[in-house]
């Protein structure tokens, strides 16, 4: 199987995840701006998650361009990543409904941590396929974003019990780090 089939499947799953998140919004009871403002926590949690799913979609797209040959291992690791991302709508809704209560916010951080770990596994499985290309492996080995993000997600999950604002800071920080696609992949692709 070619990687474009896995990419198309993943794109479909990520589109469904975004659709499910937006379907969580119910029309407000009232007909003024105040009625809409009542949805504030839900809208904010949706924005967080939309940005995160978009970041995963963008970086996943770049990463799959590195795949020379598809195998069952890559497919299963990709499914693991999609599994954790498919839980984002649930944690997004719970976090918004609870107005960023500690446990839903902590669970959101844990789900993002597990998705980041799965992405790391997928990335390393792809790097293993390129083990004969030392310049490629060297370029991909400098992964400060991939090493820092899980730590920040863990901190966000733990600080949810101190303050949701502190957790939110770490969620925004990780999103800012990953907002631009991984330049290592672009450089490695240009080199081949």
C-alpha positions in Angstrom: 0.0 0.0 0.0 1.2 3.5 -0.7 1.4 6.1 1.9 -1.2 8.3 0.1 -3.9 5.8 1.1 -2.9 6.1 4.8 -2.8 9.9 4.4 -6.2 10.0 2.8 -7.7 7.8 5.6 -6.1 10.0 8.2 -7.3 13.2 6.6 -10.8 11.8 6.7 -10.6 10.9 10.3 -9.2 14.3 11.3 -12.0 16.0 9.3 -14.6 13.9 11.2 -12.9 14.8 14.5 -13.3 18.6 13.7 -16.9 18.0 12.6 -17.8 16.2 15.8 -16.3 19.0 17.8 -18.4 21.7 16.1 -21.6 19.5 16.4 -21.2 19.8 20.2 -22.4 23.4 20.0 -26.1 23.8 20.7 -28.0 26.9 19.6 -28.3 29.3 22.6 -31.7 29.7 24.2 -31.6 33.5 24.0 -31.3 35.8 21.0 -28.8 38.3 22.1 -25.0 38.5 22.6 -25.3 37.5 26.2 -26.8 34.2 25.2 -23.8 33.6 22.9 -21.3 34.7 25.6 -22.7 31.8 27.7 -20.9 29.5 25.2 -17.6 31.2 26.0 -15.8 28.2 27.6 -17.1 25.8 24.9 -15.9 28.1 22.2 -12.5 28.5 23.8 -12.0 24.8 24.2 -13.1 24.3 20.6 -10.6 26.8 19.4 -7.8 25.0 21.4 -8.8 21.7 19.9 -9.3 23.0 16.4 -5.8 24.5 16.4 -4.4 21.2 17.8 -6.1 19.0 15.2 -5.0 21.4 12.5 -1.4 21.3 13.7 -1.5 17.5 13.8 -3.0 17.4 10.3 -0.4 19.8 8.9 2.6 18.0 10.5 1.2 14.5 9.8 0.9 15.5 6.1 4.6 16.5 6.0 5.6 13.4 7.9 3.9 11.0 5.6 5.8 12.5 2.7 8.8 10.8 4.2 7.4 7.3 3.9 9.1 5.3 1.1 7.1 2.1 1.7 4.1 1.4 3.8 4.0 -1.5 6.1 1.7 -2.9 8.8 3.7 -1.4 11.6 3.3 2.2 10.3 -0.4 1.6 9.8 -0.9 0.4 13.4 1.1 3.3 14.8 -0.8 5.7 12.7 -4.1 4.2 14.0 -2.8 4.6 17.5 -2.3 8.3 16.8 -5.7 8.6 15.3 -7.2 6.8 18.4 -5.9 9.4 20.8 -6.9 12.3 18.5 -10.4 10.8 18.2 -10.8 11.3 22.0 -10.1 15.1 21.6 -13.8 15.9 20.9 -14.9 14.2 24.1 -12.3 16.0 26.3 -13.0 19.2 24.4 -16.7 19.0 25.2 -16.1 18.0 28.8 -13.6 20.7 29.4 -16.0 23.4 27.8 -19.1 22.1 29.7 -17.2 22.1 33.0 -15.8 25.6 32.4 -12.3 24.2 32.5 -12.6 22.2 35.7 -9.4 20.5 36.9 -10.1 16.8 35.9 -11.4 17.5 32.4 -8.5 19.9 31.8 -6.0 17.4 33.1 -7.5 14.6 30.9 -7.3 16.9 27.9 -3.6 17.3 28.6 -3.2 13.5 29.1 -4.9 12.8 25.7 -2.6 15.4 24.0 0.4 13.8 25.7 -0.6 10.3 24.4 -1.2 11.7 20.9 2.3 13.4 21.0 3.8 10.1 22.1 2.1 8.3 19.3 3.2 10.9 16.8 6.8 10.4 18.1 6.4 6.6 17.6 5.2 7.2 14.0 8.1 9.5 13.3 10.7 7.1 14.7 9.2 4.2 12.7 9.6 6.3 9.5 13.1 7.3 10.5 13.9 3.5 11.0 12.9 3.0 7.3 15.6 5.5 6.4 18.3 4.0 8.6 20.6 3.6 5.6 20.5 7.3 4.9 22.7 8.8 7.6 22.2 12.5 6.5 18.4 11.9 6.7 18.6 10.3 10.1 20.9 13.0 11.4 18.5 15.7 10.2 15.5 14.1 11.7 17.3 13.3 15.0 17.3 16.9 16.1 13.7 17.0 17.5 13.6 19.6 20.2 9.8 20.1 19.6 9.0 16.4 19.9 11.0 16.2 23.1 9.7 19.4 24.7 6.0 19.0 23.9 5.3 15.9 26.0 6.9 17.5 29.0 4.8 20.6 28.5 1.6 18.5 28.2 2.5 16.7 31.4 3.0 20.0 33.2 -0.4 21.2 31.7 -2.2 18.1 33.0 -0.6 18.4 36.5 -1.2 22.2 36.8 -4.9 21.8 36.0 -5.4 21.1 39.7 -3.6 24.4 40.5 -5.3 26.6 37.9 -6.8 26.1 34.5 -5.1 29.3 33.4 -1.7 27.8 34.0 -2.7 24.7 32.0 -4.0 26.9 29.3 -0.7 28.7 29.1 1.1 25.5 28.5 -1.5 24.3 25.9 -1.0 27.7 24.0 2.8 27.4 24.3 2.9 24.0 22.7 0.5 25.1 19.9 2.8 28.1 19.3 5.8 25.8 19.1 4.2 23.6 16.5 2.2 26.2 14.6 4.7 26.2 11.7 5.3 22.7 10.2 8.4 20.8 11.2 11.2 22.4 9.2 13.4 19.3 9.6 11.1 17.4 7.4 11.0 20.1 4.7 14.8 20.3 4.7 15.1 16.5 4.5 12.6 16.3 1.6 14.5 19.0 -0.3 17.7 17.0 0.2 16.3 14.0 -1.6 
